[in-house]
Amino acid sequence: MDEMPQSNELFLFLASTAHDMKNSISVLSGTLEGLLAGASPEVDATYPQMAHMLYQTRRLNDNLMQLLALYKQVGKPGYPFDIEQLEVAHLVEQVVGLERMLLQSRSIALELDYDPHLIWHLDEDLIVGVVSHAINNAVHYTRDKVRLAVAEVDGYLEIRVEDNGDGFPQAMLDAGAAAMSGVANGVNFLTSSAGLGLYFSSEVAKMHRHRARQGSLRLENGGACGGGCFVLRLP
Amino acid sequence: MNAAAMPVPTAATIDQVDWPSKNYLVVDDFVGVRQLLRESLRSLGARNIDQASSGGEAMGLLGRIRYDVVLCDFNLGEGKNGQQVLEEARIRNLLLPSSVFLMVSAEKSVESVMGAAEHQPDAYLIKPITEGVLLSRLNRVWHKKQVFRMIDQACAEKDYLRAARLCDEAIAGSRVHEIELLRMKARLFEKAGEPTKAREAYERVLEQREYQWARAGLAKIRMANGEFEQARQLFQGVIAENRYYIDAYDQLALAYQGMGQFEEACAVLERAARLSPNSVPRQRNLGQANLKLGNVAMAEKAFRKCMAIGAWSIRKTPDAYFGLARVCGLKNDPKEALQLLQAAVREFGAEHADIHLRAKITEGLVYHESGDYRRARKAGDELEEMLRLRPDRPDVATCMEMATLLFAVGVKDSPVELLCYVIRNNHDNPLLLDEVQKIFEKARMADEGAELIRSSKKEASDLMNQGVLLWKTGKLSEAVTWMRNARLAVPNNQRILFNAAQVMISHMQQLGYDEALAAEAHQVLLHVDRLLPGQQRFAQLMEQLAALKPGAEEVAGEAGPESKQEPEPASDA
């Protein structure tokens, strides 16, 4: 029938396995956060390794979330999607709550720039997932700073994740453009390592529609910090 | 550059909640996650943290301790799932109105977008859950609860019109909850029998954004108005946009039923049950729809599934047992049917007063359908005896079913008595009167039945008109007494019940508040609301009654003048 992309048994099996894997990742990342909170980079020689483990754990989590979303056909009407009214402050709070320890452990400063009273209609779970993924990604590219800026621009909510590294390589910028324009001409988009995340993020952006407009994703270099910029725009 | 200088968003720090002193319950079948959540709570300062590893264990704790915060995983392995824990806790009133229930899941869950309005958690959290996320969500839920506190209270008191006014006040002060408040307001007006005002609230939402639940709300109002085809189109539009909006399927099925398209209704329920198989009411509806169409195998599957998931759910009902017993009868297996009926009596006897009666009716139907007319007649005689021993009568559907069966097995007096009872208590419901007439016709009693309907109708309207006459001539106390006696004669007639409450309210408006009379009016109104929820007169009378209470705030705004209004002249003459 039209409801499930594949057989129901496979779906149930995947769902329960994913549930289990998520539990493991939760415990891993929670334990590491706890260890890092109690440790200090000056005293504990293993601090950098623990920080790296947390980073890798978050990458695992992102990949799992994105694979599941892909399996459930993110972007199609069959994907669970619901918008609600949300204060931008709460959105930022969620992302910071997820990312604080990771950034702190890597000595990366987080700069925030947003209007706390701005209210938007969006799918909180998905957008928090996309933005925190973008920050995890920025950890890889930045020197020591990540900036999260949220503002209303031309009637869109513009969420920018910027870093002060050397900027995204050309292949990454191309993959970003390919993800937005669709799979058809995505020469090196699904084959690049960033492909899954970009595909997921662009599908989430496009699911946000209002009147004739829809959300979009853009990668560029420059911005306020001079490095890579991940720009999500929601109508 | 140092991480210690990390900025903290301001929203969480508006006004601090005393989280350390709260009672917490953590429910997860995975010990690692329980420990992790407990550690997170401890770092928020929490001291009282209980844990449960299964839904059953959680219910045990919830039954003994009032928790302020429950963190419950949706997926709990064998036994109850998180949703069933929530439903049971809410239905058994194990949670305080101020309690926070957070549902935890591994991924974005279908349940969070299904639009089943009843029994939603305060928030869904997706793993991994960090301390920061936990604190932020707890604070947000807390502040939202403050905004909704007075509204929820008025709603719990069934004073829907006051609750709707409070929504307007809250919208003025809290723009961030505007959409949720409008949704609440629309629902309240639906419950208050004010579809036009509900529609206005939904339309205000849609001016801002295309929210599917608001679209579905408009469709429901269309359907209530008998515009089934328009409702069908709207519901299908909602489903096309969001395939997991399960509520729209259930409603679409109703629209098809309204148009007499039972095959289509059944197919829609099938699709909904495939998307969300673990709902007791949906599987029951699916079973009944299939039974009605004669799809015995499909009905059996749905009823069996309904019983299996019902094992863990507080929402289980005997209907699946009765339905499956009918299926067994149709499959010529009366032996299993009887076992099911016994199981239903055993399992539901305590909380369902009419269970013996309903089991006996189904037994008669099973024998009748499998051609064992002797045993069917015996069941009919036993039913007659059961009726003789009790003064009251079951609900309308059961009465109708019983009368049909009794006629079919050759009993005559008691079905006539049952049908007259139904008419006296529903004398102004033409659809039901038609159904009664059809039952008489099937029993080859068309003329006799028509005469019985006429005289029973007159009996009820005479009772009512005399009360109205007393009231109109200013004999308020006599009117109250008359309506009290009328209620004894016809205990479930909605118009008589409404008039009785109206006369009592009128009495107090003119002669002063009386606690006993107010309590009696309240009880009468709650009774009529149980018979048929969502009536306009119920909401209006509840509001007038609440306003009479000494110290109650003056009924303000649009509903004001109505509180001085006269009772609806209820005469049928």
Interface residues (C-beta under 8 A of the other chain):
Chain A: M1 E3 S16 A18 H19 K22 N23 S24 I25 S26 V27 S29 G30 T31 E33 G34 N61 M65 L68 A69 P77 G78 P80 F81 D82 I83 E84 Q85 L86 E87 A89 H90 V92 E93 Q94 V96 G97 L98 R100 M101 L103 Q104 S105 S107 I108 A109 L110 E111 L112 P116 I119 H121 D125 L126 G129 D144 K145 R209 H210
Chain B: M1 N2 A3 A4 A5 M6 P7 V8 P9 T10 A11 A12 F30 G32 V33 Q35 L36 E39 S40 N75 A106 E107 K108 S109 V110 S112 V113 Y124 I126 K127 P128 I129 T130 E131 G132 V133 L134 L135 S136 R137 R140 R175 V176 H177 E178 I179 E180 Q208 R209 E210 Y211 Q212 A240 E241 N242 R243 Y244 R271 R274 L275
